[in-house]
C-alpha cells in the first residue's frame, strides 16, 4: 500500500461483495490496516476456491435459501430423492442484466427446470446469503461488530447501463444493506486500483508493480470474468489517481461462453432429449461433469499436443444405451455424424485431440482479441503498450497466449490472484473512494425540452401549442457528451417551468444517445433512460421555476431538484425500472 495513505472510509471496515456470473465471493479489511484484505475459502468436492459458484437454491415459499457449493450439493441430494419439486435452483443468471435496455423491475429469471421467478427475488436472496456468510466470518475475528460498522461495496460490470446498476442497488437494499452504507464499484476500476498496490507474477515485466509506472502512463485493463469481457483504458495521474481515458466496452465473452460451447457439444453428442433427462434425474453427476470441465478449462495449454480425457458418468452412458438401443456408448459415438471424428470413448472416458478441445474456446477468445484490436485502433489508445489482464478467465493460458501473440508489442501483465483482483480492489475502493479522478461518459446524456418554436429552425411536424405558448416538442437538450471527461460529483443543471397550471408533478425525460450530437429525443440512436419527477405544491405554477441537477462522474448517476425562488431542495424521484 502507498506509504502514509490512510483509509477515507468513515466506518470500522469495508466489505466487498463480488457478485459474478459464474462465481461470487466476498472480502473485507479494517480501516486501520486496509491493505490487509481477508478473503473466504469455499470448498466443493475436490475444488477449493476463494469464490463459490453463483447458484441459489430457494424454497418455493422463500423461507430458506442456500448459496454456492452448498446449494449445488443440497439440490443434488433433493433430486436424487425426488424431493426437489418445492424448490427453485438458479445458476448463471446474472447475464439477464447485460442487455440494459430490456431490464425492468419485474424481469424474470428461469431456474434449471424453466420455472420463472422475479429476478429481483433471486438477486436479493443471493446477496442475503453472501452477506450472512460474510457477517459470520467478520464476527469470528471482530466480536461485537455491528452492521453499521461496515461500509459495503458491491461490484458491477462497467459495461452495464444505468438500469442494471439501479437494479443491483435495489436488490442489495432489499437484501438488508442500508442504502447509505452501500457503494457500487465498477469491476475494471476496482481491478485497476488493486493493480496499483500489488506485485505481479510476470517474468519479463520491466517493473514488478504497476504502482511504480510513471504518471501519464496509459494502460488497458481487460477484466475477463465468467460472463463478460469488460475492457477499459486508464491513465495514471500526477497525484497517483486514475483517469478513465475511454469508456468501458466489451461483450459476452467470458468463461461461461466456453462452458456453453462444451454443453452444446454434449447435447449434440448424446441428443438434447437424453441430455435434459440426464440433468433432471442425475444432478450430482451433471455437477461433476461441469466441475471436471472447469478443471480442464484452467489447465489446458496453448500448444501442447496430445489428448484431453474426461470421465463420463455411468448413468449418462446407461441412459444413452437404453434410449438408442445399442450395446455400448461407443456405438452412440460412431453413429453421430457430427462428432464421430472429433471424440473417442475409452474406459468410460471421453477422449479429444487437444486441438479439438481448444476449439471450445475459439469463438470466445476471438471475440476478446477482435475487441482489444478495435480499441487499439482508436486515437486515444494508439500509444498504449501495457495490457493488464484480470478476472478469473484471464488466468486461462489460452486467453493469455492469444493476447500475447496478437499484440506482441504490448507488455502483458497478469497479476497474482488475477481472479481476485476485482474483489480485493473493491475493498480498496471502499477505503479510497477518490482513487478514480475522472471518468469518461459512456453515452451522450440529455433531457427532453420544449423550447419556443422558431420558424425556419425547427421542423414543422414538431410544432405544438401548450396553453398560450407555441413550442417545439422532443428537443434533446445535451448535458454531457459521449466520451467527455467528467470528475466525480460533476454537476449539470437546467431550469424548468411548469407549463400547465394543473400539473402536480414537473416531469422531465432523461435520454441517452450513442451519438455525440443528437437533436431530438426520438432519433433512432436515442432512448429514454427514465423520468425525473418533482412533486409541485398546489397553487399557481406560472412563477415556479425548478432547477434540476444531474450529477455525473460517480459510478452511478444522481439527481437533485431545487426551487429557484425559495432555495428549498425538493424530493426527486427517478425510476429507471418501470415496466
Secondary structure, DSSP 8 states (H G I E B T S, - for coil): --TT-----SSSEEEEEE--SSEEEEEEEEGGGTT--EE--EEETTEEESSEESEEEEETTSS-EEETHHHHHHHHHHHHTT--TTEEEEES-GGGGTSGGG--TT-EEE-TT--EEEHHHHHHHHHHHHHHHHHHHHHHHSTT--GGGEEEEEEE-TTS-HHHHHHHHHHHHHTT--GGGEEEEEHHHHHHHHHTS-BB--TT-SSSBGGGS-TT-EEEEEEE-SS-EEEEEEEE-TTS-EEEEEEEEEES-SHHHHHHHHHHHHHHHH-HHHHHHHHHH-HHHHHHHHHHHHHHHHH--SS--SEEEEE--HHHHHHHHHHHT-SSHHHHHHT-TTTTTTEEEETTEEEEEHHHHHHHHHHHHHHHHHHHHHHHTSGGGTT--EEEEESGGGG-HHHHHHHHHHTTTSEEEEBTTGGGHHHHHHHHHHH-TTSEEEEE-SSEEEEEE--B--TTTS-GGGEEEETTEEEETTEEEEEE-TT-EEETTEEEEEEEE-SSTT-SEEEEEEEEESSSS--BTTSTTEEEEEEEEEE--SS--TT-EEEEEEEESSSS-EEEEEETTT--EE-EEEES---
